[in-house]
């Protein structure tokens, strides 16, 4: 499982969902659709209409991957913090039943309020 306390893994920028679709699509259940995707240096996070999938690419060649599935149904609470003048990163904090706090950090102009809307749609 991904170490979610190591936030450096999660300095994410929005990416084209088609760039990661081939890798995550085999994990999808019936009716699941990719909504938005974010990529770090090697790792990425996919927000679907049912869950969040965090992918940690491991090893020198990058062929080994750790897929962590976090269903929206297990989210107990969440918060977002937008980027500011001095702090240029936005943040999304999620508290999962049985997992605890997960933090994703986003570079630059990612609209974290849109992420809150996606999560709220499936949690509330």
Phi and psi in degrees as a GROMACS rama.xvg file:
@    title "Ramachandran Plot"
@    xaxis  label "Phi"
@    yaxis  label "Psi"
@TYPE xy
-68.38  139.946  UNK-2
-82.4745  98.5965  UNK-3
-75.0102  -7.50134  UNK-4
-79.8977  -16.2088  UNK-5
-89.167  84.6346  UNK-6
-68.2307  -16.0554  UNK-7
-64.4267  -21.8982  UNK-8
-68.9064  -23.3688  UNK-9
-114.13  42.3733  UNK-10
-89.9613  92.1066  UNK-11
-105.286  146.859  UNK-12
-123.949  148.391  UNK-13
-63.5736  140.381  UNK-14
-131.343  163.681  UNK-15
-68.3273  121.661  UNK-16
-55.1928  -29.6643  UNK-17
-62.9887  -26.3143  UNK-18
-66.569  -25.7139  UNK-19
-114.345  -6.70256  UNK-20
-56.1846  -43.2866  UNK-21
-61.1917  -32.7739  UNK-22
-77.8711  -39.1895  UNK-23
-94.1367  -21.1834  UNK-24
-55.5778  -38.057  UNK-25
-61.5223  -16.6496  UNK-26
-85.0895  -16.0714  UNK-27
-67.501  144.311  UNK-28
-95.33  170.932  UNK-29
-57.0551  130.975  UNK-30
84.4468  -1.11371  UNK-31
-82.5306  137.643  UNK-32
-134.229  144.415  UNK-33
-77.9975  127.034  UNK-34
-98.3978  -51.6725  UNK-35
-154.512  153.405  UNK-36
-136.226  148.999  UNK-37
-134.36  144.819  UNK-38
-129.591  139.611  UNK-39
-96.548  -149.796  UNK-40
-64.3321  -51.9108  UNK-41
-123.257  -34.3446  UNK-42
-81.4399  163.309  UNK-43
-152.187  165.62  UNK-44
-132.096  130.519  UNK-45
-112.892  128.737  UNK-46
-102.916  116.523  UNK-47
-103.999  -175.577  UNK-48
-80.5125  -0.272805  UNK-49
-125.374  -23.2059  UNK-50
-165.749  176.674  UNK-51
-110.747  131.994  UNK-52
-117.171  116.054  UNK-53
-101.006  129.712  UNK-54
-117.421  119.059  UNK-55
-103.676  111.726  UNK-56
-86.732  124.553  UNK-57
-116.813  162.944  UNK-58
79.896  166.347  UNK-59
-63.6674  -41.2493  UNK-60
-87.0112  -16.5106  UNK-61
78.6362  13.5559  UNK-62
-83.5437  -23.6786  UNK-63
-86.4421  130.998  UNK-64
-135.233  142.169  UNK-65
-109.546  121.062  UNK-66
-106.025  120.135  UNK-67
-112.401  121.598  UNK-68
-102.662  125.484  UNK-69
-123.927  97.0043  UNK-70
-67.788  141.111  UNK-71
-58.3596  -29.5335  UNK-72
-64.578  -16.2303  UNK-73
-97.7128  -0.632751  UNK-74
-77.4946  125.161  UNK-75
-92.891  -35.7823  UNK-76
-160.195  165.436  UNK-77
-154.473  156.876  UNK-78
-146.012  154.744  UNK-79
-126.977  149.434  UNK-80
-132.876  120.434  UNK-81
-78.7209  161.93  UNK-82
-69.0026  151.97  UNK-83
-123.658  -163.922  UNK-84
-70.0909  -46.8017  UNK-85
-94.7262  -37.6933  UNK-86
-95.6137  104.812  UNK-87
-87.3005  0.27683  UNK-88
-105.134  139.02  UNK-89
-92.445  156.769  UNK-90
-135.648  145.485  UNK-91
-125.355  118.216  UNK-92
-108.963  132.052  UNK-93
-127.135  138.272  UNK-94
-113.094  116.082  UNK-95
-104.22  139.393  UNK-96
-63.1346  124.619  UNK-97
84.3186  -10.0991  UNK-98
-119.077  -33.7106  UNK-99
94.5111  -153.744  UNK-100
-84.1033  135.876  UNK-101
-124.684  130.45  UNK-102
-120.009  132.727  UNK-103
-116.175  132.373  UNK-104
-111.124  136.789  UNK-105
-120.2  134.471  UNK-106
-77.2911  144.412  UNK-107
61.1838  -126.844  UNK-108
-98.1034  31.8802  UNK-109
-68.9377  131.407  UNK-110
-82.9698  91.826  UNK-111
-67.9589  -21.8809  UNK-112
-66.6753  -33.4981  UNK-113
-66.013  -36.9224  UNK-114
-65.0656  -40.9731  UNK-115
-61.2859  -36.4595  UNK-116
-66.9524  -41.6753  UNK-117
-61.4949  -47.2855  UNK-118
-66.4792  -46.3693  UNK-119
-58.3277  -36.5539  UNK-120
-59.7655  -35.2722  UNK-121
-98.9745  -12.8712  UNK-122
-102.513  -39.5664  UNK-123
